[in-house]
Amino acid sequence: MSSFQGIWVPLVTPFHNGAIDFVGLRRLVNHLLEKGVDGVIVCGTTGEPAAMGKHEQLAVLDAVLEQVPPHRVVMGLAGNNLTELLQFQSEILKRPVAGLLVPAPYYIRPSQAGLEGFFKTVADASSVPLILYDIPYRTGATFEQATLLNIVAHERIVAIKDCGGNLTNTLALIASGHVDVLCGEDNQIFSALCLGAKGAIAASAHVHPERFVTLFQQLRDHQLAQGRATFFELLPLIQSLFIEPNPAPVKTALALQGLIGDELRAPMQRSSEAMVARLKVVLAALNNR
C-alpha cells in the first residue's frame, strides 16, 4: 500500500503577463491545504509543463516545497528523450519529493517491450516511488494488460494514475494488489472508488476541494448513499471543467473565485465567453448547496 491515497490535485501553474505568478501559486496552494487535500502534483498535464522550461518547472517545485510537506508533493516527469529525461530526473531528485508521476514517452509510440524497458530504466534510476500515468489519448501509447502488470511489479512503481479508459485493465490492476489505483478521469471518481481505487488525481478538485475530500471520506467509510449524493452535486462542475481543453476552464473557475489570474500560455487559449458564463452558473449553484 502506497502513501498516494485520497484526493491529490494536479496543480495549475498561475501566470501573469507571461511569467509564473508565484504569489498566485502560494495563494492557491494555501487554499488547497486548508481545504484538506492529501497532496499536490507539480507540473502534471494540468500544470502546462509542455509550455515551460525545465528551470521554470523546478522553480515551481521549489516554491511548492516551501509550503507543502515533501511527503505530500509529487513532481511530473515526462518526455521522449530518455537521456534528457534521466538528467531532469536527477535534478528533481535533489529535492525532497514524495514521488514522480511518469507517463509513457509521448508521440513515438514504442512497442510493449519498449514501454517496459522505459519504465524499468526510470524506476531503476529513481530514489523515490513512481506513479505510472496511463493516458493514451495524450501519449499515443496504449498499454496491454500484461505489460501494465509487468511494469507495476517493479518495487518502486507503487501507484497508477488511471486514465486508460479500459475497465478490464483497471480491474486487473486493482485485483493484482501490486499497485494502488488512483482515478485520473474525474467523472469516474465515484465508480473507481467503489471498485477499490485508493483515491484520485483530480483537476476538478481545485474547485471546492473540500467536497472532493468529503466524497473520498464518505466512500472510504462505506457511506454509499451520502457519497453518491456528494458526487452528483459535483458532477455538473466536473463535466463543465472538461468541455474545453484542460486547464482553461479550471483556471477560469479559480479566477472567478479570486485565487489566480485567468491566463494560459500559447497555444492554449482562455475559456470562451460561453464557458465563463456556464461556470458562473455552476459555481453559483454549488455555493447555494
Stockholm file with secondary structure:
# STOCKHOLM 1.0

chainA/1-289         MSSFQGIWVPLVTPFHNGAIDFVGLRRLVNHLLEKGVDGVIVCGTTGEPAAMGKHEQLAVLDAVLEQVPPHRVVMGLAGNNLTELLQFQSEILKRPVAGLLVPAPYYIRPSQAGLEGFFKTVADASSVPLILYDIPYRTGATFEQATLLNIVAHERIVAIKDCGGNLTNTLALIASGHVDVLCGEDNQIFSALCLGAKGAIAASAHVHPERFVTLFQQLRDHQLAQGRATFFELLPLIQSLFIEPNPAPVKTALALQGLIGDELRAPMQRSSEAMVARLKVVLAALNNR
#=GR chainA/1-289 SS CCSCCEEEEECCCCEETTEECHHHHHHHHHHHHHTTCSEEEESSGGGCGGGSCHHHHHHHHHHHHTTSCGGGEEEECCCSCHHHHHHHHHHHTTSCCSEEEEECCSSSCCCHHHHHHHHHHHHHTCSSCEEEEECHHHHSCCCCHHHHHHHHTSTTEEEEEECSCCHHHHHHHHHHCSSEEEECSGGGHHHHHHHTCCEEECGGGGSSHHHHHHHHHHHHTTCHHHHHHHHHHHHHHHHHTTSSSTTHHHHHHHHHTTSSCCCCCTTSCCCCHHHHHHHHHHHHHHHTC
#=GC SS_cons         CCSCCEEEEECCCCEETTEECHHHHHHHHHHHHHTTCSEEEESSGGGCGGGSCHHHHHHHHHHHHTTSCGGGEEEECCCSCHHHHHHHHHHHTTSCCSEEEEECCSSSCCCHHHHHHHHHHHHHTCSSCEEEEECHHHHSCCCCHHHHHHHHTSTTEEEEEECSCCHHHHHHHHHHCSSEEEECSGGGHHHHHHHTCCEEECGGGGSSHHHHHHHHHHHHTTCHHHHHHHHHHHHHHHHHTTSSSTTHHHHHHHHHTTSSCCCCCTTSCCCCHHHHHHHHHHHHHHHTC
//
